[in-house]
Amino acid sequence: DFISFRHHTYSRNGGEIVLDEVGPRFEMRPFCIKLGTLENIEAAETEWVLRPYMNTARKRNILSDNI
């Protein structure tokens, strides 16, 4: 899942509308989406999380104690 950003302008030539891409474009891959505003981010609920970025330190400690 990616979020794409592009900057476009449009102009009218007679009865036709022309769309031009003028700015830089880029894509972002979010790792966490929270519900709420930035002022209250600690109390915001997590709507979506990309699992590869989860902290595995606790799992590593449990595995190392059992060996």
CHARMM internal coordinates of N, CA and C (Angstrom, degrees):
IC EDIT
DIST 1 N 1 CA 1.4489
DIST 1 CA 1 C 1.5229
ANGL 1 N 1 CA 1 C 109.59
DIST 1 C 2 N 1.3071
ANGL 1 CA 1 C 2 N 116.24
DIHE 1 N 1 CA 1 C 2 N 128.30
DIST 2 N 2 CA 1.4556
ANGL 1 C 2 N 2 CA 122.43
DIHE 1 CA 1 C 2 N 2 CA -179.55
DIST 2 CA 2 C 1.5188
ANGL 2 N 2 CA 2 C 109.84
DIHE 1 C 2 N 2 CA 2 C -130.36
DIST 2 C 3 N 1.3153
ANGL 2 CA 2 C 3 N 116.26
DIHE 2 N 2 CA 2 C 3 N 153.62
DIST 3 N 3 CA 1.4623
ANGL 2 C 3 N 3 CA 122.96
DIHE 2 CA 2 C 3 N 3 CA 171.50
DIST 3 CA 3 C 1.5157
ANGL 3 N 3 CA 3 C 106.44
DIHE 2 C 3 N 3 CA 3 C -110.77
DIST 3 C 4 N 1.3252
ANGL 3 CA 3 C 4 N 117.32
DIHE 3 N 3 CA 3 C 4 N 121.55
DIST 4 N 4 CA 1.4685
ANGL 3 C 4 N 4 CA 122.46
DIHE 3 CA 3 C 4 N 4 CA -176.96
DIST 4 CA 4 C 1.5193
ANGL 4 N 4 CA 4 C 110.43
DIHE 3 C 4 N 4 CA 4 C -102.28
DIST 4 C 5 N 1.3325
ANGL 4 CA 4 C 5 N 116.48
DIHE 4 N 4 CA 4 C 5 N 137.54
DIST 5 N 5 CA 1.4603
ANGL 4 C 5 N 5 CA 123.27
DIHE 4 CA 4 C 5 N 5 CA 177.38
DIST 5 CA 5 C 1.5223
ANGL 5 N 5 CA 5 C 108.77
DIHE 4 C 5 N 5 CA 5 C -120.73
DIST 5 C 6 N 1.3226
ANGL 5 CA 5 C 6 N 116.00
DIHE 5 N 5 CA 5 C 6 N 131.39
DIST 6 N 6 CA 1.4636
ANGL 5 C 6 N 6 CA 121.70
DIHE 5 CA 5 C 6 N 6 CA 176.89
DIST 6 CA 6 C 1.5151
ANGL 6 N 6 CA 6 C 109.01
DIHE 5 C 6 N 6 CA 6 C -142.52
DIST 6 C 7 N 1.3293
ANGL 6 CA 6 C 7 N 116.45
DIHE 6 N 6 CA 6 C 7 N 150.44
DIST 7 N 7 CA 1.4630
ANGL 6 C 7 N 7 CA 122.27
DIHE 6 CA 6 C 7 N 7 CA -179.49
DIST 7 CA 7 C 1.5237
ANGL 7 N 7 CA 7 C 108.33
DIHE 6 C 7 N 7 CA 7 C -115.20
DIST 7 C 8 N 1.3354
ANGL 7 CA 7 C 8 N 116.36
DIHE 7 N 7 CA 7 C 8 N 118.60
DIST 8 N 8 CA 1.4595
ANGL 7 C 8 N 8 CA 121.62
DIHE 7 CA 7 C 8 N 8 CA -178.14
DIST 8 CA 8 C 1.5240
ANGL 8 N 8 CA 8 C 110.63
DIHE 7 C 8 N 8 CA 8 C -123.30
DIST 8 C 9 N 1.3124
ANGL 8 CA 8 C 9 N 115.67
DIHE 8 N 8 CA 8 C 9 N 152.28
DIST 9 N 9 CA 1.4653
ANGL 8 C 9 N 9 CA 122.43
DIHE 8 CA 8 C 9 N 9 CA 167.71
DIST 9 CA 9 C 1.5208
ANGL 9 N 9 CA 9 C 107.46
DIHE 8 C 9 N 9 CA 9 C -127.25
DIST 9 C 10 N 1.3104
ANGL 9 CA 9 C 10 N 114.99
DIHE 9 N 9 CA 9 C 10 N 157.42
DIST 10 N 10 CA 1.4596
ANGL 9 C 10 N 10 CA 118.20
DIHE 9 CA 9 C 10 N 10 CA 177.28
DIST 10 CA 10 C 1.5191
ANGL 10 N 10 CA 10 C 108.93
DIHE 9 C 10 N 10 CA 10 C -131.12
DIST 10 C 11 N 1.3138
ANGL 10 CA 10 C 11 N 115.25
DIHE 10 N 10 CA 10 C 11 N 152.79
DIST 11 N 11 CA 1.4655
ANGL 10 C 11 N 11 CA 121.47
DIHE 10 CA 10 C 11 N 11 CA 176.88
DIST 11 CA 11 C 1.5207
ANGL 11 N 11 CA 11 C 108.16
DIHE 10 C 11 N 11 CA 11 C -140.38
DIST 11 C 12 N 1.3169
ANGL 11 CA 11 C 12 N 114.83
DIHE 11 N 11 CA 11 C 12 N 155.45
DIST 12 N 12 CA 1.4626
ANGL 11 C 12 N 12 CA 120.62
DIHE 11 CA 11 C 12 N 12 CA -179.98
DIST 12 CA 12 C 1.5168
ANGL 12 N 12 CA 12 C 109.47
DIHE 11 C 12 N 12 CA 12 C -106.18
DIST 12 C 13 N 1.2994
ANGL 12 CA 12 C 13 N 115.21
DIHE 12 N 12 CA 12 C 13 N 123.95
DIST 13 N 13 CA 1.4651
ANGL 12 C 13 N 13 CA 121.92
DIHE 12 CA 12 C 13 N 13 CA 174.89
DIST 13 CA 13 C 1.5265
ANGL 13 N 13 CA 13 C 107.13
DIHE 12 C 13 N 13 CA 13 C -115.10
DIST 13 C 14 N 1.3133
ANGL 13 CA 13 C 14 N 115.48
DIHE 13 N 13 CA 13 C 14 N 95.43
DIST 14 N 14 CA 1.4663
ANGL 13 C 14 N 14 CA 119.29
DIHE 13 CA 13 C 14 N 14 CA -176.07
DIST 14 CA 14 C 1.5145
ANGL 14 N 14 CA 14 C 109.86
DIHE 13 C 14 N 14 CA 14 C 68.51
DIST 14 C 15 N 1.3079
ANGL 14 CA 14 C 15 N 117.33
DIHE 14 N 14 CA 14 C 15 N -119.97
DIST 15 N 15 CA 1.4590
ANGL 14 C 15 N 15 CA 121.41
DIHE 14 CA 14 C 15 N 15 CA 177.93
DIST 15 CA 15 C 1.5130
ANGL 15 N 15 CA 15 C 113.14
DIHE 14 C 15 N 15 CA 15 C -97.61
DIST 15 C 16 N 1.3254
ANGL 15 CA 15 C 16 N 117.39
DIHE 15 N 15 CA 15 C 16 N 4.40
DIST 16 N 16 CA 1.4609
ANGL 15 C 16 N 16 CA 122.09
DIHE 15 CA 15 C 16 N 16 CA -176.12
DIST 16 CA 16 C 1.5252
ANGL 16 N 16 CA 16 C 110.18
DIHE 15 C 16 N 16 CA 16 C -107.10
DIST 16 C 17 N 1.3183
ANGL 16 CA 16 C 17 N 117.38
DIHE 16 N 16 CA 16 C 17 N 141.01
DIST 17 N 17 CA 1.4650
ANGL 16 C 17 N 17 CA 122.71
DIHE 16 CA 16 C 17 N 17 CA 176.80
DIST 17 CA 17 C 1.5233
ANGL 17 N 17 CA 17 C 107.79
DIHE 16 C 17 N 17 CA 17 C -105.96
DIST 17 C 18 N 1.3495
ANGL 17 CA 17 C 18 N 115.64
DIHE 17 N 17 CA 17 C 18 N 127.80
DIST 18 N 18 CA 1.4638
ANGL 17 C 18 N 18 CA 121.80
DIHE 17 CA 17 C 18 N 18 CA -178.58
DIST 18 CA 18 C 1.5264
ANGL 18 N 18 CA 18 C 108.36
DIHE 17 C 18 N 18 CA 18 C -109.87
DIST 18 C 19 N 1.3174
ANGL 18 CA 18 C 19 N 116.43
DIHE 18 N 18 CA 18 C 19 N 128.76
DIST 19 N 19 CA 1.4550
ANGL 18 C 19 N 19 CA 123.20
DIHE 18 CA 18 C 19 N 19 CA -179.86
DIST 19 CA 19 C 1.5247
ANGL 19 N 19 CA 19 C 108.74
DIHE 18 C 19 N 19 CA 19 C -106.63
DIST 19 C 20 N 1.3537
ANGL 19 CA 19 C 20 N 116.82
DIHE 19 N 19 CA 19 C 20 N 125.52
DIST 20 N 20 CA 1.4680
ANGL 19 C 20 N 20 CA 122.17
DIHE 19 CA 19 C 20 N 20 CA -179.89
DIST 20 CA 20 C 1.5214
ANGL 20 N 20 CA 20 C 109.71
DIHE 19 C 20 N 20 CA 20 C -121.44
DIST 20 C 21 N 1.3299
ANGL 20 CA 20 C 21 N 115.92
DIHE 20 N 20 CA 20 C 21 N 137.67
DIST 21 N 21 CA 1.4586
ANGL 20 C 21 N 21 CA 120.55
DIHE 20 CA 20 C 21 N 21 CA 173.82
DIST 21 CA 21 C 1.5256
ANGL 21 N 21 CA 21 C 107.45
DIHE 20 C 21 N 21 CA 21 C -90.05
DIST 21 C 22 N 1.3455
ANGL 21 CA 21 C 22 N 117.44
DIHE 21 N 21 CA 21 C 22 N 120.25
DIST 22 N 22 CA 1.4616
ANGL 21 C 22 N 22 CA 120.36
DIHE 21 CA 21 C 22 N 22 CA -172.25
DIST 22 CA 22 C 1.5231
ANGL 22 N 22 CA 22 C 113.62
DIHE 21 C 22 N 22 CA 22 C -113.40
DIST 22 C 23 N 1.2972
ANGL 22 CA 22 C 23 N 118.15
DIHE 22 N 22 CA 22 C 23 N -27.55
DIST 23 N 23 CA 1.4522
ANGL 22 C 23 N 23 CA 118.68
DIHE 22 CA 22 C 23 N 23 CA -172.14
DIST 23 CA 23 C 1.5058
ANGL 23 N 23 CA 23 C 113.02
DIHE 22 C 23 N 23 CA 23 C -107.18
DIST 23 C 24 N 1.3097
ANGL 23 CA 23 C 24 N 115.15
DIHE 23 N 23 CA 23 C 24 N 179.81
DIST 24 N 24 CA 1.4597
ANGL 23 C 24 N 24 CA 118.33
DIHE 23 CA 23 C 24 N 24 CA 176.66
DIST 24 CA 24 C 1.5255
ANGL 24 N 24 CA 24 C 109.82
DIHE 23 C 24 N 24 CA 24 C -68.83
DIST 24 C 25 N 1.3093
ANGL 24 CA 24 C 25 N 115.78
DIHE 24 N 24 CA 24 C 25 N 147.56
DIST 25 N 25 CA 1.4561
ANGL 24 C 25 N 25 CA 120.10
DIHE 24 CA 24 C 25 N 25 CA 175.51
DIST 25 CA 25 C 1.5176
ANGL 25 N 25 CA 25 C 108.21
DIHE 24 C 25 N 25 CA 25 C -117.56
DIST 25 C 26 N 1.3157
ANGL 25 CA 25 C 26 N 115.50
DIHE 25 N 25 CA 25 C 26 N 147.74
DIST 26 N 26 CA 1.4543
ANGL 25 C 26 N 26 CA 119.43
DIHE 25 CA 25 C 26 N 26 CA 178.42
DIST 26 CA 26 C 1.5182
ANGL 26 N 26 CA 26 C 109.38
DIHE 25 C 26 N 26 CA 26 C -153.96
DIST 26 C 27 N 1.3213
ANGL 26 CA 26 C 27 N 114.81
DIHE 26 N 26 CA 26 C 27 N 164.03
DIST 27 N 27 CA 1.4543
ANGL 26 C 27 N 27 CA 121.95
DIHE 26 CA 26 C 27 N 27 CA 178.59
DIST 27 CA 27 C 1.5173
ANGL 27 N 27 CA 27 C 108.88
DIHE 26 C 27 N 27 CA 27 C -125.65
DIST 27 C 28 N 1.3222
ANGL 27 CA 27 C 28 N 115.36
DIHE 27 N 27 CA 27 C 28 N 143.49
DIST 28 N 28 CA 1.4571
ANGL 27 C 28 N 28 CA 121.19
DIHE 27 CA 27 C 28 N 28 CA 177.68
DIST 28 CA 28 C 1.5233
ANGL 28 N 28 CA 28 C 108.37
DIHE 27 C 28 N 28 CA 28 C -121.20
DIST 28 C 29 N 1.3143
ANGL 28 CA 28 C 29 N 115.55
DIHE 28 N 28 CA 28 C 29 N 144.16
DIST 29 N 29 CA 1.4597
ANGL 28 C 29 N 29 CA 121.00
DIHE 28 CA 28 C 29 N 29 CA 175.06
DIST 29 CA 29 C 1.5280
ANGL 29 N 29 CA 29 C 107.43
DIHE 28 C 29 N 29 CA 29 C -112.47
DIST 29 C 30 N 1.3198
ANGL 29 CA 29 C 30 N 117.26
DIHE 29 N 29 CA 29 C 30 N 104.36
DIST 30 N 30 CA 1.4688
ANGL 29 C 30 N 30 CA 119.37
DIHE 29 CA 29 C 30 N 30 CA -176.92
DIST 30 CA 30 C 1.5239
ANGL 30 N 30 CA 30 C 111.40
DIHE 29 C 30 N 30 CA 30 C -70.94
DIST 30 C 31 N 1.3251
ANGL 30 CA 30 C 31 N 116.44
DIHE 30 N 30 CA 30 C 31 N 149.98
DIST 31 N 31 CA 1.4531
ANGL 30 C 31 N 31 CA 120.40
DIHE 30 CA 30 C 31 N 31 CA 175.53
DIST 31 CA 31 C 1.5135
ANGL 31 N 31 CA 31 C 111.63
DIHE 30 C 31 N 31 CA 31 C -108.76
DIST 31 C 32 N 1.3606
ANGL 31 CA 31 C 32 N 117.37
DIHE 31 N 31 CA 31 C 32 N -14.62
DIST 32 N 32 CA 1.4533
ANGL 31 C 32 N 32 CA 120.53
DIHE 31 CA 31 C 32 N 32 CA 179.61
DIST 32 CA 32 C 1.5266
ANGL 32 N 32 CA 32 C 108.75
DIHE 31 C 32 N 32 CA 32 C -157.74
DIST 32 C 33 N 1.3358
ANGL 32 CA 32 C 33 N 116.85
DIHE 32 N 32 CA 32 C 33 N 135.68
DIST 33 N 33 CA 1.4612
ANGL 32 C 33 N 33 CA 121.72
DIHE 32 CA 32 C 33 N 33 CA 175.30
DIST 33 CA 33 C 1.5178
ANGL 33 N 33 CA 33 C 107.08
DIHE 32 C 33 N 33 CA 33 C -121.01
DIST 33 C 34 N 1.3293
ANGL 33 CA 33 C 34 N 116.49
DIHE 33 N 33 CA 33 C 34 N 122.94
DIST 34 N 34 CA 1.4619
ANGL 33 C 34 N 34 CA 122.53
DIHE 33 CA 33 C 34 N 34 CA -178.08
DIST 34 CA 34 C 1.5172
ANGL 34 N 34 CA 34 C 110.16
DIHE 33 C 34 N 34 CA 34 C -109.07
DIST 34 C 35 N 1.3291
ANGL 34 CA 34 C 35 N 116.86
DIHE 34 N 34 CA 34 C 35 N 148.34
DIST 35 N 35 CA 1.4557
ANGL 34 C 35 N 35 CA 122.72
DIHE 34 CA 34 C 35 N 35 CA 174.01
DIST 35 CA 35 C 1.5208
ANGL 35 N 35 CA 35 C 108.41
DIHE 34 C 35 N 35 CA 35 C -90.52
DIST 35 C 36 N 1.3120
ANGL 35 CA 35 C 36 N 117.84
DIHE 35 N 35 CA 35 C 36 N 132.07
DIST 36 N 36 CA 1.4537
ANGL 35 C 36 N 36 CA 120.97
DIHE 35 CA 35 C 36 N 36 CA 178.56
DIST 36 CA 36 C 1.5104
ANGL 36 N 36 CA 36 C 111.61
DIHE 35 C 36 N 36 CA 36 C 121.96
DIST 36 C 37 N 1.3276
ANGL 36 CA 36 C 37 N 115.27
DIHE 36 N 36 CA 36 C 37 N -168.45
DIST 37 N 37 CA 1.4585
ANGL 36 C 37 N 37 CA 121.55
DIHE 36 CA 36 C 37 N 37 CA -178.29
DIST 37 CA 37 C 1.5206
ANGL 37 N 37 CA 37 C 110.43
DIHE 36 C 37 N 37 CA 37 C -107.10
DIST 37 C 38 N 1.3214
ANGL 37 CA 37 C 38 N 116.27
DIHE 37 N 37 CA 37 C 38 N 166.64
DIST 38 N 38 CA 1.4621
ANGL 37 C 38 N 38 CA 121.10
DIHE 37 CA 37 C 38 N 38 CA -179.19
DIST 38 CA 38 C 1.5211
ANGL 38 N 38 CA 38 C 112.83
DIHE 37 C 38 N 38 CA 38 C -69.62
DIST 38 C 39 N 1.3354
ANGL 38 CA 38 C 39 N 117.51
DIHE 38 N 38 CA 38 C 39 N -22.92
DIST 39 N 39 CA 1.4618
ANGL 38 C 39 N 39 CA 120.00
DIHE 38 CA 38 C 39 N 39 CA 179.69
DIST 39 CA 39 C 1.5257
ANGL 39 N 39 CA 39 C 111.41
DIHE 38 C 39 N 39 CA 39 C -67.18
DIST 39 C 40 N 1.3271
ANGL 39 CA 39 C 40 N 117.25
DIHE 39 N 39 CA 39 C 40 N -29.05
DIST 40 N 40 CA 1.4612
ANGL 39 C 40 N 40 CA 121.20
DIHE 39 CA 39 C 40 N 40 CA -175.94
DIST 40 CA 40 C 1.5308
ANGL 40 N 40 CA 40 C 110.04
DIHE 39 C 40 N 40 CA 40 C -125.14
DIST 40 C 41 N 1.3193
ANGL 40 CA 40 C 41 N 117.27
DIHE 40 N 40 CA 40 C 41 N 49.55
DIST 41 N 41 CA 1.4657
ANGL 40 C 41 N 41 CA 121.86
DIHE 40 CA 40 C 41 N 41 CA -173.65
DIST 41 CA 41 C 1.5331
ANGL 41 N 41 CA 41 C 112.41
DIHE 40 C 41 N 41 CA 41 C -70.82
DIST 41 C 42 N 1.3268
ANGL 41 CA 41 C 42 N 118.68
DIHE 41 N 41 CA 41 C 42 N -27.28
DIST 42 N 42 CA 1.4653
ANGL 41 C 42 N 42 CA 120.66
DIHE 41 CA 41 C 42 N 42 CA -179.83
DIST 42 CA 42 C 1.5221
ANGL 42 N 42 CA 42 C 111.48
DIHE 41 C 42 N 42 CA 42 C -67.98
DIST 42 C 43 N 1.3383
ANGL 42 CA 42 C 43 N 117.29
DIHE 42 N 42 CA 42 C 43 N -32.79
DIST 43 N 43 CA 1.4653
ANGL 42 C 43 N 43 CA 121.41
DIHE 42 CA 42 C 43 N 43 CA -178.18
DIST 43 CA 43 C 1.5222
ANGL 43 N 43 CA 43 C 112.31
DIHE 42 C 43 N 43 CA 43 C -92.25
DIST 43 C 44 N 1.3189
ANGL 43 CA 43 C 44 N 118.02
DIHE 43 N 43 CA 43 C 44 N -3.23
DIST 44 N 44 CA 1.4615
ANGL 43 C 44 N 44 CA 120.99
DIHE 43 CA 43 C 44 N 44 CA -176.26
DIST 44 CA 44 C 1.5246
ANGL 44 N 44 CA 44 C 110.98
DIHE 43 C 44 N 44 CA 44 C -74.33
DIST 44 C 45 N 1.3279
ANGL 44 CA 44 C 45 N 115.17
DIHE 44 N 44 CA 44 C 45 N 143.81
DIST 45 N 45 CA 1.4582
ANGL 44 C 45 N 45 CA 120.50
DIHE 44 CA 44 C 45 N 45 CA 176.01
DIST 45 CA 45 C 1.5269
ANGL 45 N 45 CA 45 C 109.80
DIHE 44 C 45 N 45 CA 45 C -79.76
DIST 45 C 46 N 1.3206
ANGL 45 CA 45 C 46 N 115.96
DIHE 45 N 45 CA 45 C 46 N 147.95
DIST 46 N 46 CA 1.4552
ANGL 45 C 46 N 46 CA 120.81
DIHE 45 CA 45 C 46 N 46 CA 176.92
DIST 46 CA 46 C 1.5203
ANGL 46 N 46 CA 46 C 108.58
DIHE 45 C 46 N 46 CA 46 C -86.68
DIST 46 C 47 N 1.3349
ANGL 46 CA 46 C 47 N 116.40
DIHE 46 N 46 CA 46 C 47 N 121.61
DIST 47 N 47 CA 1.4601
ANGL 46 C 47 N 47 CA 120.80
DIHE 46 CA 46 C 47 N 47 CA -179.94
DIST 47 CA 47 C 1.5260
ANGL 47 N 47 CA 47 C 111.51
DIHE 46 C 47 N 47 CA 47 C -87.94
DIST 47 C 48 N 1.3355
ANGL 47 CA 47 C 48 N 117.41
DIHE 47 N 47 CA 47 C 48 N -37.06
DIST 48 N 48 CA 1.4631
ANGL 47 C 48 N 48 CA 121.08
DIHE 47 CA 47 C 48 N 48 CA -176.42
DIST 48 CA 48 C 1.5173
ANGL 48 N 48 CA 48 C 108.96
DIHE 47 C 48 N 48 CA 48 C -153.21
DIST 48 C 49 N 1.3476
ANGL 48 CA 48 C 49 N 117.19
DIHE 48 N 48 CA 48 C 49 N 142.48
DIST 49 N 49 CA 1.4672
ANGL 48 C 49 N 49 CA 122.66
DIHE 48 CA 48 C 49 N 49 CA 179.31
DIST 49 CA 49 C 1.5222
ANGL 49 N 49 CA 49 C 108.40
DIHE 48 C 49 N 49 CA 49 C -136.54
DIST 49 C 50 N 1.3155
ANGL 49 CA 49 C 50 N 116.57
DIHE 49 N 49 CA 49 C 50 N 134.99
DIST 50 N 50 CA 1.4583
ANGL 49 C 50 N 50 CA 121.82
DIHE 49 CA 49 C 50 N 50 CA 173.50
DIST 50 CA 50 C 1.5235
ANGL 50 N 50 CA 50 C 107.23
DIHE 49 C 50 N 50 CA 50 C -81.31
DIST 50 C 51 N 1.2919
ANGL 50 CA 50 C 51 N 117.78
DIHE 50 N 50 CA 50 C 51 N 114.98
DIST 51 N 51 CA 1.4625
ANGL 50 C 51 N 51 CA 122.38
DIHE 50 CA 50 C 51 N 51 CA -170.90
DIST 51 CA 51 C 1.5292
ANGL 51 N 51 CA 51 C 115.96
DIHE 50 C 51 N 51 CA 51 C -64.03
DIST 51 C 52 N 1.3197
ANGL 51 CA 51 C 52 N 123.20
DIHE 51 N 51 CA 51 C 52 N -31.93
DIST 52 N 52 CA 1.4650
ANGL 51 C 52 N 52 CA 119.96
DIHE 51 CA 51 C 52 N 52 CA -179.97
DIST 52 CA 52 C 1.5304
ANGL 52 N 52 CA 52 C 114.11
DIHE 51 C 52 N 52 CA 52 C -61.03
DIST 52 C 53 N 1.3334
ANGL 52 CA 52 C 53 N 118.28
DIHE 52 N 52 CA 52 C 53 N -17.77
DIST 53 N 53 CA 1.4531
ANGL 52 C 53 N 53 CA 120.70
DIHE 52 CA 52 C 53 N 53 CA -178.98
DIST 53 CA 53 C 1.5252
ANGL 53 N 53 CA 53 C 112.83
DIHE 52 C 53 N 53 CA 53 C -97.54
DIST 53 C 54 N 1.3144
ANGL 53 CA 53 C 54 N 118.05
DIHE 53 N 53 CA 53 C 54 N 14.15
DIST 54 N 54 CA 1.4611
ANGL 53 C 54 N 54 CA 120.92
DIHE 53 CA 53 C 54 N 54 CA 178.53
DIST 54 CA 54 C 1.5275
ANGL 54 N 54 CA 54 C 109.48
DIHE 53 C 54 N 54 CA 54 C -73.39
DIST 54 C 55 N 1.3210
ANGL 54 CA 54 C 55 N 117.02
DIHE 54 N 54 CA 54 C 55 N 148.95
DIST 55 N 55 CA 1.4556
ANGL 54 C 55 N 55 CA 122.81
DIHE 54 CA 54 C 55 N 55 CA 179.60
DIST 55 CA 55 C 1.5268
ANGL 55 N 55 CA 55 C 109.01
DIHE 54 C 55 N 55 CA 55 C -75.46
DIST 55 C 56 N 1.3150
ANGL 55 CA 55 C 56 N 117.11
DIHE 55 N 55 CA 55 C 56 N 123.08
DIST 56 N 56 CA 1.4616
ANGL 55 C 56 N 56 CA 121.24
DIHE 55 CA 55 C 56 N 56 CA -178.48
DIST 56 CA 56 C 1.5234
ANGL 56 N 56 CA 56 C 112.01
DIHE 55 C 56 N 56 CA 56 C -108.12
DIST 56 C 57 N 1.3262
ANGL 56 CA 56 C 57 N 118.28
DIHE 56 N 56 CA 56 C 57 N 14.90
DIST 57 N 57 CA 1.4599
ANGL 56 C 57 N 57 CA 121.09
DIHE 56 CA 56 C 57 N 57 CA -177.48
DIST 57 CA 57 C 1.5265
ANGL 57 N 57 CA 57 C 111.32
DIHE 56 C 57 N 57 CA 57 C -63.26
DIST 57 C 58 N 1.3379
ANGL 57 CA 57 C 58 N 117.67
DIHE 57 N 57 CA 57 C 58 N -40.45
DIST 58 N 58 CA 1.4567
ANGL 57 C 58 N 58 CA 120.33
DIHE 57 CA 57 C 58 N 58 CA -179.18
DIST 58 CA 58 C 1.5317
ANGL 58 N 58 CA 58 C 110.30
DIHE 57 C 58 N 58 CA 58 C -65.90
DIST 58 C 59 N 1.3151
ANGL 58 CA 58 C 59 N 116.98
DIHE 58 N 58 CA 58 C 59 N -41.89
DIST 59 N 59 CA 1.4639
ANGL 58 C 59 N 59 CA 121.07
DIHE 58 CA 58 C 59 N 59 CA 178.88
DIST 59 CA 59 C 1.5316
ANGL 59 N 59 CA 59 C 109.72
DIHE 58 C 59 N 59 CA 59 C -63.04
DIST 59 C 60 N 1.3081
ANGL 59 CA 59 C 60 N 117.63
DIHE 59 N 59 CA 59 C 60 N -39.61
DIST 60 N 60 CA 1.4553
ANGL 59 C 60 N 60 CA 121.58
DIHE 59 CA 59 C 60 N 60 CA 179.50
DIST 60 CA 60 C 1.5312
ANGL 60 N 60 CA 60 C 110.80
DIHE 59 C 60 N 60 CA 60 C -64.54
DIST 60 C 61 N 1.3349
ANGL 60 CA 60 C 61 N 116.86
DIHE 60 N 60 CA 60 C 61 N -40.44
DIST 61 N 61 CA 1.4648
ANGL 60 C 61 N 61 CA 120.21
DIHE 60 CA 60 C 61 N 61 CA 178.89
DIST 61 CA 61 C 1.5240
ANGL 61 N 61 CA 61 C 111.45
DIHE 60 C 61 N 61 CA 61 C -65.71
DIST 61 C 62 N 1.3152
ANGL 61 CA 61 C 62 N 117.93
DIHE 61 N 61 CA 61 C 62 N -40.22
DIST 62 N 62 CA 1.4634
ANGL 61 C 62 N 62 CA 121.00
DIHE 61 CA 61 C 62 N 62 CA 178.96
DIST 62 CA 62 C 1.5207
ANGL 62 N 62 CA 62 C 110.16
DIHE 61 C 62 N 62 CA 62 C -64.84
DIST 62 C 63 N 1.3096
ANGL 62 CA 62 C 63 N 117.57
DIHE 62 N 62 CA 62 C 63 N -43.02
DIST 63 N 63 CA 1.4611
ANGL 62 C 63 N 63 CA 120.79
DIHE 62 CA 62 C 63 N 63 CA 179.30
DIST 63 CA 63 C 1.5220
ANGL 63 N 63 CA 63 C 111.86
DIHE 62 C 63 N 63 CA 63 C -65.72
DIST 63 C 64 N 1.3265
ANGL 63 CA 63 C 64 N 117.79
DIHE 63 N 63 CA 63 C 64 N -37.91
DIST 64 N 64 CA 1.4618
ANGL 63 C 64 N 64 CA 120.16
DIHE 63 CA 63 C 64 N 64 CA -178.22
DIST 64 CA 64 C 1.5237
ANGL 64 N 64 CA 64 C 111.52
DIHE 63 C 64 N 64 CA 64 C -72.25
DIST 64 C 65 N 1.3458
ANGL 64 CA 64 C 65 N 119.21
DIHE 64 N 64 CA 64 C 65 N -29.31
DIST 65 N 65 CA 1.4634
ANGL 64 C 65 N 65 CA 121.39
DIHE 64 CA 64 C 65 N 65 CA 178.53
DIST 65 CA 65 C 1.5210
ANGL 65 N 65 CA 65 C 111.88
DIHE 64 C 65 N 65 CA 65 C -72.40
DIST 65 C 66 N 1.3253
ANGL 65 CA 65 C 66 N 117.30
DIHE 65 N 65 CA 65 C 66 N -30.42
DIST 66 N 66 CA 1.4620
ANGL 65 C 66 N 66 CA 120.75
DIHE 65 CA 65 C 66 N 66 CA -177.98
DIST 66 CA 66 C 1.5186
ANGL 66 N 66 CA 66 C 113.16
DIHE 65 C 66 N 66 CA 66 C -80.72
DIST 66 C 67 N 1.2962
ANGL 66 CA 66 C 67 N 118.82
DIHE 66 N 66 CA 66 C 67 N -14.87
DIST 67 N 67 CA 1.4713
ANGL 66 C 67 N 67 CA 121.11
DIHE 66 CA 66 C 67 N 67 CA -175.96
DIST 67 CA 67 C 1.4960
ANGL 67 N 67 CA 67 C 111.71
DIHE 66 C 67 N 67 CA 67 C -86.69
END
COOR INIT
IC SEED 1 N 1 CA 1 C
IC BUILD
